[in-house]
Amino acid sequence: MLLLATFATKAQQVADPNFDARIAHPAYTKNNPKVLFDEAHNNFHTTTGRYKPFADLITNDGFKITVNKEKFQARTLKGFDILIIANALGGEKANDAAADKPAFSDEECDAVRDWVRAGGSLLLVADHAPFGAAAENLARRFGVEMSKGYTSDTVNFDQTSKNQSLLIFTRENRLLADHAITRGRNADERIKRVLTFTGQSLTASNGSTSFLQLWETASDVAAPTQNEFCSHLSVLPTCFKISCPICLPSWIPDTPSCESRFLLPD
């Protein structure tokens, strides 16, 4: 999936309408895995919005998607093989004051944990702040801690854009793990390079497998609160100022453009 970021009048992400989601040889032509795609928790990414290319891709690969509009319970999860949660939020929008509050109740977290223990598979996506904090209580049910900020790397980043939050993971730099998932079913499916864009770091319990590994040159920047934002302008890299929800114009009254108001010279 490819996401584009535009900052003319408002920082936002949009799906790539030209993404080719066709699959020459679908993984499943029968016994199709049933996917429950969550859209009940103020999700920033949905099957008809920013994650449409991803939804189209897995549909063409033989997965059957059902959109979830309810709180997680044993009955809502029953019968599904995979649960996908992409960027849930505690508030309605990423720049709401409650955005970094827990998106899930403790009861929901327990229901998902028990469902996974019974054989279900969870794909939990949580980007940079405020998404990490919103999904933190669910991640902890699986021994995963979220940094809840922004991660950059002074060495392993995209040299073309000069953006240190666009991280590069390859087999050559040994940051892309060799695993059945990254090897794929054949040479055509083998993953050689991954480019990530403005995410957070994770810490997992012993026995976990990390596909994308951070080097010692990587570091985290904590997400500033609304009141602290001005004092962080000299700390946050330029890319954060134009892509994080804290910088959206709605946080600053009478600001016509996030780009013209907050971008600092490189």
Helices and strands as residue ranges (DSSP letters): E 3-6, E 12-15, E 34-38, H 52-60, E 64-68, H 74-77, E 82-86, H 106-117, E 121-125, H 131-140, E 144-146, E 150-153, E 157-158, E 163-170, H 180-183, G 187-189, E 193-197, E 202-204, E 218-221, H 229-232, H 238-243, G 245-247, G 249-251, H 258-262
